[in-house]
Structure formats: structure tokens, C-alpha cells
Amino acid sequence: MRYCGNCGTPVENARFCPKCGAPVDQGPNRSPATSAPNKNLIIMLAGIVGGVIALAALIVFLKMPHLVNEECDWCYHKPSVAYKNSEGEMAYVCRDCSKYCMFCDERATKHYENLAGMMVFVCDDCYEDMVE
């Protein structure tokens, strides 16, 4: 007995499935379990994978710094990224001022809050010098 590779309906010697009209494989006899993948399982797995991807994208989006139309505390350019300091006030730094170390102009990799409550961006070497 042959089965439709699309819907699993038993077919005799037909070239097309009487139920769905799909062409019938003329190869060796197969059972519905081996000829047609379980479409519901595939749809369910695709939904789960899609949901996980959407959730990961949402988390990444929410963690990304958002630009605000405020002047940078250092160069007064707009837009900037808002940072909350230890006193709960907002500190604003534009993307240009956050790219390079405040002390040596190398690529900034860390930031910290200075005594004035402003965010300072520094490279690893300068950060290590300040911590020591």
C-alpha cells in the first residue's frame, strides 16, 4: 500500500492523491509516518523557535541605550544617551564622547561616574591606573 507524501492518505496505484491532489511518489511502499513529516510538530517547533528569537530580540532592544534629545554633559551636542547616576539624576553623553577614552583618546571600553555625577568613558589601561 502506498501513502500520499503530503497528507498520508492511503493511495492504491494512483499518480495523484484523491484527497489533496498531490503527486504520489512512485517509489517503494512507505507508511504515513515515514512519507510525510508530522506537520503539526514542525509548525509547533517553528512557533517555539520564532518565539525564542522574538524574545531575544526584545531583550536586546530593551538593553540597548536609547538616544534622547538632550545636550551631552561634555560637548553639548545632541542627541545623547541618558545614564542614571548614583543619586538618581540623569547624566547625558553623546556617542562621540563615549567612543574614546577621556584621558588618552584610545577606544573607550569602560565607564564610571566621576565625583560630579557625570559619566566618564575610559580605556582599560586608564581604568586600571585609576583603580590602583
FIPAFI-470696 format. One record per residue: residue number from 0; residue in one letter; x, y, z of N, C-alpha, C, O, CB in turn. Coordinates in steps of 0.2 Angstrom, whole numbers, plus 5000, padded with zeros to 4 digits. Glycine has a CB too. Example, Ala and Ser with C-alpha at 12.3 -4.5 7.8 and 13.67 -1.06 7.14 Angstrom:
2
+-----+--------+------+------+------+-------+-------+-------+------+------+------+------+------+------+-------+-------+-------+
! num ! residu ! n_px ! n_py ! n_pz ! ca_px ! ca_py ! ca_pz ! c_px ! c_py ! c_pz ! o_px ! o_py ! o_pz ! cb_px ! cb_py ! cb_pz !
+-----+--------+------+------+------+-------+-------+-------+------+------+------+------+------+------+-------+-------+-------+
!   0 !      A ! 5066 ! 4972 ! 5039 !  5062 !  4978 !  5039 ! 5066 ! 4984 ! 5039 ! 5071 ! 4983 ! 5042 !  5057 !  4978 !  5045 !
!   1 !      S ! 5064 ! 4989 ! 5035 !  5068 !  4995 !  5036 ! 5064 ! 5000 ! 5039 ! 5067 ! 5006 ! 5040 !  5070 !  4997 !  5029 !
+-----+--------+------+------+------+-------+-------+-------+------+------+------+------+------+------+-------+-------+-------+
//
This chain:
132
+-----+--------+------+------+------+-------+-------+-------+------+------+------+------+------+------+-------+-------+-------+
! num ! residu ! n_px ! n_py ! n_pz ! ca_px ! ca_py ! ca_pz ! c_px ! c_py ! c_pz ! o_px ! o_py ! o_pz ! cb_px ! cb_py ! cb_pz !
+-----+--------+------+------+------+-------+-------+-------+------+------+------+------+------+------+-------+-------+-------+
!   0 !      M ! 5004 ! 4994 ! 5000 !  5000 !  5000 !  5000 ! 5004 ! 5006 ! 5000 ! 5009 ! 5007 ! 5004 !  4995 !  5000 !  5006 !
!   1 !      R ! 5003 ! 5011 ! 4996 !  5006 !  5017 !  4996 ! 5002 ! 5023 ! 4999 ! 4996 ! 5022 ! 5000 !  5008 !  5020 !  4988 !
!   2 !      Y ! 5006 ! 5028 ! 5002 !  5003 !  5033 !  5005 ! 5005 ! 5040 ! 5002 ! 5010 ! 5040 ! 4999 !  5004 !  5033 !  5013 !
!   3 !      C ! 5000 ! 5045 ! 5003 !  5002 !  5051 !  5000 ! 5007 ! 5054 ! 5004 ! 5007 ! 5054 ! 5010 !  4995 !  5056 !  5000 !
!   4 !      G ! 5012 ! 5057 ! 5001 !  5018 !  5060 !  5004 ! 5016 ! 5067 ! 5007 ! 5020 ! 5070 ! 5011 !  5024 !  5061 !  5000 !
!   5 !      N ! 5010 ! 5070 ! 5005 !  5008 !  5076 !  5008 ! 5003 ! 5076 ! 5014 ! 5004 ! 5079 ! 5019 !  5005 !  5080 !  5002 !
!   6 !      C ! 4998 ! 5071 ! 5013 !  4993 !  5071 !  5019 ! 4993 ! 5064 ! 5022 ! 4989 ! 5063 ! 5027 !  4987 !  5073 !  5016 !
!   7 !      G ! 4996 ! 5059 ! 5019 !  4996 !  5052 !  5022 ! 4990 ! 5048 ! 5021 ! 4990 ! 5043 ! 5023 !  4996 !  5053 !  5030 !
!   8 !      T ! 4986 ! 5050 ! 5016 !  4980 !  5046 !  5014 ! 4983 ! 5040 ! 5010 ! 4987 ! 5041 ! 5006 !  4976 !  5050 !  5010 !
!   9 !      P ! 4980 ! 5034 ! 5012 !  4982 !  5028 !  5008 ! 4980 ! 5029 ! 5000 ! 4974 ! 5031 ! 4999 !  4979 !  5022 !  5011 !
!  10 !      V ! 4984 ! 5027 ! 4996 !  4983 !  5028 !  4989 ! 4985 ! 5021 ! 4986 ! 4990 ! 5018 ! 4988 !  4986 !  5034 !  4985 !
!  11 !      E ! 4981 ! 5019 ! 4981 !  4982 !  5012 !  4978 ! 4988 ! 5014 ! 4972 ! 4993 ! 5015 ! 4974 !  4976 !  5009 !  4975 !
!  12 !      N ! 4986 ! 5013 ! 4966 !  4990 !  5014 !  4961 ! 4989 ! 5021 ! 4957 ! 4991 ! 5022 ! 4951 !  4990 !  5009 !  4956 !
!  13 !      A ! 4987 ! 5026 ! 4961 !  4985 !  5032 !  4958 ! 4992 ! 5036 ! 4957 ! 4996 ! 5036 ! 4961 !  4980 !  5036 !  4962 !
!  14 !      R ! 4992 ! 5041 ! 4953 !  4998 !  5045 !  4952 ! 4997 ! 5052 ! 4956 ! 5002 ! 5055 ! 4958 !  4999 !  5047 !  4945 !
!  15 !      F ! 4990 ! 5053 ! 4958 !  4989 !  5059 !  4962 ! 4984 ! 5057 ! 4968 ! 4980 ! 5053 ! 4967 !  4985 !  5065 !  4958 !
!  16 !      C ! 4985 ! 5060 ! 4974 !  4981 !  5059 !  4979 ! 4974 ! 5060 ! 4978 ! 4972 ! 5066 ! 4976 !  4984 !  5062 !  4986 !
!  17 !      P ! 4969 ! 5056 ! 4980 !  4962 !  5058 !  4979 ! 4960 ! 5063 ! 4984 ! 4955 ! 5066 ! 4983 !  4958 !  5051 !  4979 !
!  18 !      K ! 4963 ! 5064 ! 4990 !  4961 !  5068 !  4995 ! 4964 ! 5075 ! 4994 ! 4960 ! 5080 ! 4994 !  4963 !  5066 !  5002 !
!  19 !      C ! 4970 ! 5076 ! 4993 !  4973 !  5083 !  4992 ! 4976 ! 5084 ! 4985 ! 4978 ! 5090 ! 4984 !  4979 !  5083 !  4997 !
!  20 !      G ! 4976 ! 5079 ! 4981 !  4979 !  5081 !  4974 ! 4986 ! 5081 ! 4973 ! 4988 ! 5082 ! 4967 !  4976 !  5087 !  4972 !
!  21 !      A ! 4990 ! 5080 ! 4978 !  4997 !  5080 !  4977 ! 5000 ! 5074 ! 4973 ! 4997 ! 5069 ! 4974 !  5001 !  5080 !  4984 !
!  22 !      P ! 5005 ! 5075 ! 4970 !  5008 !  5069 !  4966 ! 5010 ! 5064 ! 4971 ! 5013 ! 5065 ! 4976 !  5014 !  5071 !  4961 !
!  23 !      V ! 5009 ! 5057 ! 4969 !  5011 !  5052 !  4973 ! 5017 ! 5049 ! 4971 ! 5019 ! 5048 ! 4965 !  5005 !  5046 !  4973 !
!  24 !      D ! 5022 ! 5048 ! 4976 !  5029 !  5045 !  4974 ! 5028 ! 5038 ! 4972 ! 5024 ! 5034 ! 4975 !  5033 !  5045 !  4981 !
!  25 !      Q ! 5031 ! 5037 ! 4966 !  5030 !  5030 !  4963 ! 5036 ! 5025 ! 4966 ! 5036 ! 5020 ! 4963 !  5030 !  5031 !  4956 !
!  26 !      G ! 5039 ! 5027 ! 4971 !  5045 !  5023 !  4974 ! 5042 ! 5017 ! 4978 ! 5036 ! 5016 ! 4977 !  5049 !  5027 !  4978 !
!  27 !      P ! 5046 ! 5014 ! 4982 !  5044 !  5009 !  4986 ! 5038 ! 5011 ! 4991 ! 5037 ! 5017 ! 4992 !  5050 !  5006 !  4990 !
!  28 !      N ! 5035 ! 5006 ! 4993 !  5029 !  5007 !  4998 ! 5032 ! 5010 ! 5004 ! 5037 ! 5008 ! 5007 !  5025 !  5001 !  5000 !
!  29 !      R ! 5028 ! 5015 ! 5007 !  5030 !  5019 !  5013 ! 5024 ! 5019 ! 5018 ! 5019 ! 5020 ! 5015 !  5034 !  5026 !  5012 !
!  30 !      S ! 5025 ! 5020 ! 5024 !  5020 !  5021 !  5029 ! 5019 ! 5029 ! 5029 ! 5023 ! 5032 ! 5028 !  5021 !  5018 !  5036 !
!  31 !      P ! 5013 ! 5031 ! 5032 !  5012 !  5038 !  5033 ! 5017 ! 5041 ! 5037 ! 5019 ! 5047 ! 5036 !  5005 !  5039 !  5035 !
!  32 !      A ! 5020 ! 5037 ! 5042 !  5025 !  5040 !  5047 ! 5031 ! 5042 ! 5043 ! 5035 ! 5047 ! 5045 !  5026 !  5035 !  5053 !
!  33 !      T ! 5033 ! 5038 ! 5038 !  5040 !  5039 !  5035 ! 5039 ! 5043 ! 5029 ! 5044 ! 5046 ! 5027 !  5043 !  5033 !  5034 !
!  34 !      S ! 5033 ! 5044 ! 5026 !  5032 !  5048 !  5020 ! 5031 ! 5055 ! 5021 ! 5033 ! 5059 ! 5017 !  5027 !  5044 !  5016 !
!  35 !      A ! 5027 ! 5056 ! 5026 !  5025 !  5063 !  5027 ! 5027 ! 5065 ! 5034 ! 5025 ! 5062 ! 5039 !  5018 !  5064 !  5026 !
!  36 !      P ! 5031 ! 5071 ! 5035 !  5033 !  5073 !  5042 ! 5027 ! 5076 ! 5045 ! 5022 ! 5078 ! 5042 !  5039 !  5078 !  5042 !
!  37 !      N ! 5027 ! 5075 ! 5052 !  5021 !  5077 !  5056 ! 5021 ! 5085 ! 5055 ! 5025 ! 5088 ! 5058 !  5022 !  5075 !  5063 !
!  38 !      K ! 5016 ! 5088 ! 5051 !  5016 !  5095 !  5050 ! 5015 ! 5099 ! 5056 ! 5017 ! 5104 ! 5057 !  5011 !  5096 !  5045 !
!  39 !      N ! 5010 ! 5096 ! 5061 !  5009 !  5099 !  5067 ! 5015 ! 5100 ! 5071 ! 5016 ! 5106 ! 5074 !  5003 !  5096 !  5071 !
!  40 !      L ! 5019 ! 5095 ! 5072 !  5025 !  5096 !  5076 ! 5030 ! 5101 ! 5073 ! 5033 ! 5105 ! 5076 !  5029 !  5089 !  5076 !
!  41 !      I ! 5031 ! 5101 ! 5066 !  5035 !  5106 !  5063 ! 5032 ! 5113 ! 5064 ! 5036 ! 5117 ! 5065 !  5035 !  5104 !  5055 !
!  42 !      I ! 5026 ! 5114 ! 5063 !  5023 !  5120 !  5065 ! 5024 ! 5122 ! 5072 ! 5026 ! 5128 ! 5073 !  5015 !  5120 !  5063 !
!  43 !      M ! 5023 ! 5118 ! 5077 !  5024 !  5119 !  5084 ! 5032 ! 5121 ! 5085 ! 5033 ! 5126 ! 5088 !  5022 !  5113 !  5088 !
!  44 !      L ! 5036 ! 5117 ! 5082 !  5043 !  5119 !  5083 ! 5045 ! 5126 ! 5080 ! 5049 ! 5129 ! 5083 !  5048 !  5113 !  5080 !
!  45 !      A ! 5042 ! 5127 ! 5074 !  5044 !  5133 !  5071 ! 5041 ! 5139 ! 5075 ! 5044 ! 5144 ! 5076 !  5041 !  5134 !  5064 !
!  46 !      G ! 5035 ! 5138 ! 5078 !  5032 !  5143 !  5083 ! 5037 ! 5144 ! 5089 ! 5038 ! 5150 ! 5091 !  5025 !  5141 !  5085 !
!  47 !      I ! 5039 ! 5139 ! 5092 !  5044 !  5140 !  5098 ! 5050 ! 5143 ! 5096 ! 5052 ! 5148 ! 5100 !  5045 !  5133 !  5101 !
!  48 !      V ! 5053 ! 5141 ! 5091 !  5059 !  5144 !  5088 ! 5058 ! 5152 ! 5087 ! 5062 ! 5156 ! 5089 !  5062 !  5141 !  5082 !
!  49 !      G ! 5053 ! 5153 ! 5083 !  5051 !  5160 !  5082 ! 5050 ! 5164 ! 5088 ! 5052 ! 5170 ! 5089 !  5045 !  5161 !  5077 !
!  50 !      G ! 5046 ! 5161 ! 5093 !  5045 !  5165 !  5099 ! 5052 ! 5166 ! 5103 ! 5052 ! 5172 ! 5106 !  5041 !  5161 !  5104 !
!  51 !      V ! 5056 ! 5161 ! 5103 !  5063 !  5162 !  5107 ! 5067 ! 5168 ! 5103 ! 5070 ! 5172 ! 5107 !  5067 !  5156 !  5107 !
!  52 !      I ! 5067 ! 5168 ! 5097 !  5070 !  5173 !  5093 ! 5067 ! 5180 ! 5094 ! 5071 ! 5185 ! 5095 !  5070 !  5172 !  5085 !
!  53 !      A ! 5060 ! 5180 ! 5094 !  5057 !  5187 !  5096 ! 5059 ! 5189 ! 5103 ! 5060 ! 5195 ! 5104 !  5049 !  5186 !  5095 !
!  54 !      L ! 5059 ! 5185 ! 5108 !  5060 !  5187 !  5115 ! 5067 ! 5189 ! 5115 ! 5069 ! 5194 ! 5119 !  5059 !  5181 !  5119 !
!  55 !      A ! 5072 ! 5186 ! 5112 !  5079 !  5188 !  5112 ! 5080 ! 5195 ! 5109 ! 5083 ! 5199 ! 5112 !  5084 !  5183 !  5109 !
!  56 !      A ! 5076 ! 5196 ! 5103 !  5077 !  5202 !  5100 ! 5074 ! 5208 ! 5105 ! 5077 ! 5213 ! 5105 !  5073 !  5202 !  5094 !
!  57 !      L ! 5068 ! 5206 ! 5108 !  5065 !  5211 !  5113 ! 5070 ! 5213 ! 5119 ! 5071 ! 5219 ! 5120 !  5059 !  5209 !  5116 !
!  58 !      I ! 5073 ! 5208 ! 5121 !  5078 !  5209 !  5127 ! 5084 ! 5213 ! 5124 ! 5086 ! 5218 ! 5128 !  5081 !  5202 !  5130 !
!  59 !      V ! 5087 ! 5212 ! 5119 !  5092 !  5216 !  5116 ! 5090 ! 5223 ! 5115 ! 5094 ! 5227 ! 5116 !  5095 !  5213 !  5109 !
!  60 !      F ! 5084 ! 5224 ! 5112 !  5082 !  5231 !  5111 ! 5081 ! 5234 ! 5117 ! 5083 ! 5240 ! 5118 !  5075 !  5230 !  5107 !
!  61 !      L ! 5078 ! 5231 ! 5122 !  5077 !  5235 !  5129 ! 5084 ! 5236 ! 5132 ! 5084 ! 5241 ! 5136 !  5073 !  5231 !  5133 !
!  62 !      K ! 5089 ! 5232 ! 5131 !  5095 !  5234 !  5134 ! 5099 ! 5239 ! 5131 ! 5104 ! 5241 ! 5134 !  5099 !  5227 !  5135 !
!  63 !      M ! 5098 ! 5240 ! 5124 !  5102 !  5245 !  5121 ! 5100 ! 5252 ! 5123 ! 5095 ! 5254 ! 5125 !  5100 !  5245 !  5113 !
!  64 !      P ! 5106 ! 5256 ! 5123 !  5105 !  5263 !  5125 ! 5100 ! 5267 ! 5120 ! 5101 ! 5266 ! 5114 !  5112 !  5267 !  5126 !
!  65 !      H ! 5096 ! 5271 ! 5123 !  5091 !  5274 !  5119 ! 5094 ! 5282 ! 5118 ! 5095 ! 5285 ! 5123 !  5084 !  5274 !  5121 !
!  66 !      L ! 5093 ! 5285 ! 5112 !  5095 !  5292 !  5111 ! 5090 ! 5296 ! 5114 ! 5084 ! 5295 ! 5113 !  5097 !  5293 !  5104 !
!  67 !      V ! 5092 ! 5302 ! 5117 !  5087 !  5307 !  5119 ! 5089 ! 5313 ! 5117 ! 5095 ! 5314 ! 5115 !  5087 !  5307 !  5127 !
!  68 !      N ! 5085 ! 5318 ! 5116 !  5086 !  5325 !  5113 ! 5089 ! 5329 ! 5119 ! 5086 ! 5335 ! 5120 !  5080 !  5328 !  5110 !
!  69 !      E ! 5094 ! 5327 ! 5122 !  5097 !  5331 !  5127 ! 5104 ! 5333 ! 5126 ! 5107 ! 5329 ! 5122 !  5097 !  5328 !  5134 !
!  70 !      E ! 5107 ! 5338 ! 5128 !  5114 !  5340 !  5127 ! 5119 ! 5336 ! 5131 ! 5117 ! 5334 ! 5136 !  5115 !  5348 !  5128 !
!  71 !      C ! 5124 ! 5334 ! 5127 !  5129 !  5330 !  5131 ! 5132 ! 5334 ! 5136 ! 5134 ! 5340 ! 5135 !  5135 !  5328 !  5125 !
!  72 !      D ! 5134 ! 5331 ! 5142 !  5137 !  5334 !  5148 ! 5144 ! 5337 ! 5146 ! 5146 ! 5342 ! 5149 !  5137 !  5330 !  5154 !
!  73 !      W ! 5147 ! 5334 ! 5141 !  5154 !  5336 !  5140 ! 5155 ! 5341 ! 5134 ! 5158 ! 5345 ! 5134 !  5158 !  5330 !  5138 !
!  74 !      C ! 5151 ! 5339 ! 5128 !  5152 !  5344 !  5122 ! 5146 ! 5347 ! 5120 ! 5146 ! 5351 ! 5115 !  5155 !  5339 !  5117 !
!  75 !      Y ! 5140 ! 5346 ! 5124 !  5134 !  5350 !  5122 ! 5131 ! 5348 ! 5116 ! 5126 ! 5352 ! 5114 !  5135 !  5357 !  5123 !
!  76 !      H ! 5133 ! 5343 ! 5112 !  5130 !  5341 !  5106 ! 5123 ! 5337 ! 5108 ! 5123 ! 5334 ! 5113 !  5134 !  5337 !  5102 !
!  77 !      K ! 5119 ! 5336 ! 5103 !  5113 !  5332 !  5104 ! 5113 ! 5327 ! 5098 ! 5116 ! 5329 ! 5093 !  5106 !  5336 !  5104 !
!  78 !      P ! 5110 ! 5322 ! 5098 !  5107 !  5318 !  5104 ! 5112 ! 5315 ! 5108 ! 5118 ! 5315 ! 5107 !  5102 !  5313 !  5101 !
!  79 !      S ! 5110 ! 5312 ! 5114 !  5114 !  5309 !  5118 ! 5111 ! 5303 ! 5121 ! 5105 ! 5302 ! 5120 !  5117 !  5314 !  5124 !
!  80 !      V ! 5115 ! 5299 ! 5125 !  5112 !  5293 !  5129 ! 5111 ! 5295 ! 5136 ! 5116 ! 5298 ! 5139 !  5117 !  5287 !  5128 !
!  81 !      A ! 5106 ! 5293 ! 5139 !  5104 !  5295 !  5146 ! 5107 ! 5289 ! 5151 ! 5106 ! 5284 ! 5149 !  5097 !  5296 !  5147 !
!  82 !      Y ! 5111 ! 5291 ! 5156 !  5113 !  5287 !  5161 ! 5111 ! 5289 ! 5168 ! 5111 ! 5295 ! 5169 !  5121 !  5286 !  5161 !
!  83 !      K ! 5108 ! 5285 ! 5172 !  5106 !  5287 !  5179 ! 5112 ! 5286 ! 5183 ! 5115 ! 5281 ! 5184 !  5100 !  5282 !  5181 !
!  84 !      N ! 5114 ! 5292 ! 5187 !  5120 !  5291 !  5191 ! 5117 ! 5289 ! 5198 ! 5111 ! 5287 ! 5199 !  5123 !  5298 !  5192 !
!  85 !      S ! 5122 ! 5288 ! 5203 !  5121 !  5286 !  5209 ! 5116 ! 5290 ! 5214 ! 5112 ! 5287 ! 5218 !  5127 !  5285 !  5213 !
!  86 !      E ! 5115 ! 5296 ! 5212 !  5110 !  5300 !  5216 ! 5103 ! 5300 ! 5212 ! 5098 ! 5303 ! 5214 !  5112 !  5307 !  5216 !
!  87 !      G ! 5102 ! 5296 ! 5207 !  5096 !  5295 !  5203 ! 5095 ! 5301 ! 5198 ! 5090 ! 5301 ! 5195 !  5090 !  5296 !  5208 !
!  88 !      E ! 5100 ! 5305 ! 5197 !  5099 !  5310 !  5192 ! 5102 ! 5308 ! 5185 ! 5105 ! 5303 ! 5185 !  5103 !  5317 !  5194 !
!  89 !      M ! 5100 ! 5311 ! 5180 !  5102 !  5309 !  5173 ! 5108 ! 5312 ! 5171 ! 5109 ! 5318 ! 5172 !  5096 !  5310 !  5168 !
!  90 !      A ! 5113 ! 5308 ! 5168 !  5119 !  5311 !  5165 ! 5118 ! 5309 ! 5158 ! 5116 ! 5304 ! 5156 !  5126 !  5308 !  5168 !
!  91 !      Y ! 5120 ! 5314 ! 5154 !  5120 !  5313 !  5146 ! 5126 ! 5313 ! 5143 ! 5130 ! 5318 ! 5144 !  5115 !  5319 !  5143 !
!  92 !      V ! 5128 ! 5308 ! 5139 !  5134 !  5308 !  5135 ! 5132 ! 5306 ! 5128 ! 5129 ! 5301 ! 5126 !  5139 !  5303 !  5138 !
!  93 !      C ! 5135 ! 5310 ! 5123 !  5134 !  5309 !  5116 ! 5138 ! 5303 ! 5114 ! 5143 ! 5301 ! 5117 !  5135 !  5315 !  5111 !
!  94 !      R ! 5137 ! 5300 ! 5108 !  5140 !  5294 !  5106 ! 5148 ! 5296 ! 5104 ! 5152 ! 5292 ! 5106 !  5137 !  5291 !  5099 !
!  95 !      D ! 5149 ! 5302 ! 5102 !  5156 !  5304 !  5101 ! 5160 ! 5304 ! 5107 ! 5166 ! 5302 ! 5107 !  5156 !  5311 !  5097 !
!  96 !      C ! 5157 ! 5307 ! 5113 !  5161 !  5307 !  5119 ! 5162 ! 5300 ! 5122 ! 5166 ! 5300 ! 5127 !  5158 !  5312 !  5123 !
!  97 !      S ! 5158 ! 5296 ! 5120 !  5158 !  5289 !  5124 ! 5162 ! 5284 ! 5120 ! 5164 ! 5279 ! 5122 !  5151 !  5286 !  5125 !
!  98 !      K ! 5165 ! 5286 ! 5114 !  5169 !  5281 !  5110 ! 5176 ! 5281 ! 5112 ! 5179 ! 5276 ! 5112 !  5168 !  5284 !  5103 !
!  99 !      Y ! 5179 ! 5287 ! 5114 !  5186 !  5287 !  5116 ! 5187 ! 5289 ! 5123 ! 5183 ! 5292 ! 5126 !  5189 !  5292 !  5111 !
! 100 !      C ! 5193 ! 5286 ! 5125 !  5195 !  5287 !  5132 ! 5196 ! 5295 ! 5134 ! 5199 ! 5298 ! 5129 !  5202 !  5283 !  5134 !
! 101 !      M ! 5193 ! 5297 ! 5139 !  5194 !  5304 !  5141 ! 5201 ! 5306 ! 5142 ! 5202 ! 5312 ! 5142 !  5190 !  5305 !  5147 !
! 102 !      F ! 5205 ! 5302 ! 5144 !  5212 !  5304 !  5145 ! 5217 ! 5303 ! 5140 ! 5222 ! 5307 ! 5139 !  5214 !  5300 !  5151 !
! 103 !      C ! 5217 ! 5297 ! 5136 !  5222 !  5296 !  5131 ! 5219 ! 5295 ! 5124 ! 5223 ! 5294 ! 5119 !  5225 !  5289 !  5133 !
! 104 !      D ! 5213 ! 5296 ! 5123 !  5210 !  5295 !  5116 ! 5210 ! 5288 ! 5113 ! 5209 ! 5288 ! 5107 !  5213 !  5300 !  5112 !
! 105 !      E ! 5212 ! 5283 ! 5117 !  5211 !  5276 !  5114 ! 5203 ! 5275 ! 5114 ! 5199 ! 5278 ! 5117 !  5215 !  5271 !  5119 !
! 106 !      R ! 5202 ! 5269 ! 5111 !  5195 !  5267 !  5111 ! 5192 ! 5265 ! 5119 ! 5196 ! 5262 ! 5122 !  5194 !  5260 !  5107 !
! 107 !      A ! 5187 ! 5268 ! 5121 !  5184 !  5268 !  5127 ! 5181 ! 5261 ! 5128 ! 5177 ! 5259 ! 5123 !  5179 !  5273 !  5129 !
! 108 !      T ! 5182 ! 5257 ! 5133 !  5179 !  5251 !  5135 ! 5175 ! 5251 ! 5141 ! 5171 ! 5246 ! 5142 !  5185 !  5246 !  5135 !
! 109 !      K ! 5176 ! 5256 ! 5145 !  5173 !  5256 !  5152 ! 5170 ! 5263 ! 5153 ! 5173 ! 5268 ! 5150 !  5178 !  5253 !  5158 !
! 110 !      H ! 5165 ! 5263 ! 5158 !  5163 !  5270 !  5160 ! 5162 ! 5269 ! 5168 ! 5161 ! 5264 ! 5171 !  5157 !  5272 !  5156 !
! 111 !      Y ! 5163 ! 5275 ! 5171 !  5162 !  5276 !  5178 ! 5159 ! 5283 ! 5179 ! 5159 ! 5287 ! 5175 !  5168 !  5275 !  5182 !
! 112 !      E ! 5156 ! 5284 ! 5185 !  5154 !  5290 !  5187 ! 5159 ! 5294 ! 5191 ! 5162 ! 5291 ! 5196 !  5147 !  5289 !  5191 !
! 113 !      N ! 5160 ! 5300 ! 5189 !  5165 !  5304 !  5192 ! 5162 ! 5307 ! 5198 ! 5156 ! 5307 ! 5200 !  5168 !  5309 !  5188 !
! 114 !      L ! 5166 ! 5311 ! 5202 !  5163 !  5314 !  5208 ! 5158 ! 5320 ! 5207 ! 5154 ! 5321 ! 5212 !  5169 !  5318 !  5212 !
! 115 !      A ! 5157 ! 5322 ! 5201 !  5152 !  5327 !  5199 ! 5146 ! 5324 ! 5197 ! 5141 ! 5327 ! 5195 !  5155 !  5332 !  5194 !
! 116 !      G ! 5146 ! 5317 ! 5197 !  5140 !  5313 !  5195 ! 5139 ! 5313 ! 5187 ! 5134 ! 5311 ! 5184 !  5134 !  5317 !  5197 !
! 117 !      M ! 5145 ! 5314 ! 5183 !  5145 !  5314 !  5176 ! 5148 ! 5307 ! 5174 ! 5152 ! 5304 ! 5178 !  5149 !  5319 !  5173 !
! 118 !      M ! 5146 ! 5304 ! 5169 !  5148 !  5298 !  5166 ! 5155 ! 5299 ! 5162 ! 5155 ! 5304 ! 5158 !  5143 !  5294 !  5162 !
! 119 !      V ! 5160 ! 5296 ! 5164 !  5167 !  5296 !  5161 ! 5168 ! 5290 ! 5157 ! 5168 ! 5284 ! 5160 !  5172 !  5298 !  5166 !
! 120 !      F ! 5170 ! 5290 ! 5151 !  5172 !  5284 !  5147 ! 5180 ! 5284 ! 5146 ! 5183 ! 5289 ! 5145 !  5169 !  5284 !  5140 !
! 121 !      V ! 5182 ! 5278 ! 5148 !  5190 !  5277 !  5148 ! 5191 ! 5270 ! 5145 ! 5187 ! 5266 ! 5144 !  5192 !  5277 !  5155 !
! 122 !      C ! 5198 ! 5269 ! 5143 !  5200 !  5263 !  5140 ! 5202 ! 5259 ! 5146 ! 5203 ! 5261 ! 5152 !  5207 !  5264 !  5136 !
! 123 !      D ! 5204 ! 5252 ! 5145 !  5206 !  5248 !  5150 ! 5212 ! 5250 ! 5154 ! 5212 ! 5250 ! 5160 !  5207 !  5241 !  5147 !
! 124 !      D ! 5217 ! 5253 ! 5150 !  5223 !  5255 !  5154 ! 5222 ! 5260 ! 5159 ! 5225 ! 5260 ! 5164 !  5229 !  5257 !  5149 !
! 125 !      C ! 5219 ! 5266 ! 5156 !  5217 !  5271 !  5161 ! 5213 ! 5269 ! 5167 ! 5214 ! 5272 ! 5172 !  5214 !  5277 !  5157 !
! 126 !      Y ! 5208 ! 5265 ! 5165 !  5204 !  5262 !  5171 ! 5208 ! 5259 ! 5176 ! 5207 ! 5260 ! 5182 !  5198 !  5258 !  5168 !
! 127 !      E ! 5213 ! 5254 ! 5174 !  5217 !  5251 !  5179 ! 5221 ! 5256 ! 5183 ! 5222 ! 5255 ! 5189 !  5222 !  5246 !  5175 !
! 128 !      D ! 5224 ! 5261 ! 5179 !  5228 !  5266 !  5183 ! 5224 ! 5270 ! 5188 ! 5226 ! 5271 ! 5194 !  5231 !  5271 !  5178 !
! 129 !      M ! 5217 ! 5271 ! 5187 !  5213 !  5275 !  5192 ! 5211 ! 5270 ! 5197 ! 5210 ! 5273 ! 5203 !  5207 !  5277 !  5188 !
! 130 !      V ! 5210 ! 5264 ! 5196 !  5208 !  5259 !  5202 ! 5214 ! 5258 ! 5206 ! 5213 ! 5257 ! 5212 !  5206 !  5252 !  5198 !
! 131 !      E ! 5220 ! 5258 ! 5204 !  5226 !  5256 !  5208 ! 5227 ! 5262 ! 5213 ! 5232 ! 5261 ! 5217 !  5232 !  5256 !  5204 !
+-----+--------+------+------+------+-------+-------+-------+------+------+------+------+------+------+-------+-------+-------+
//
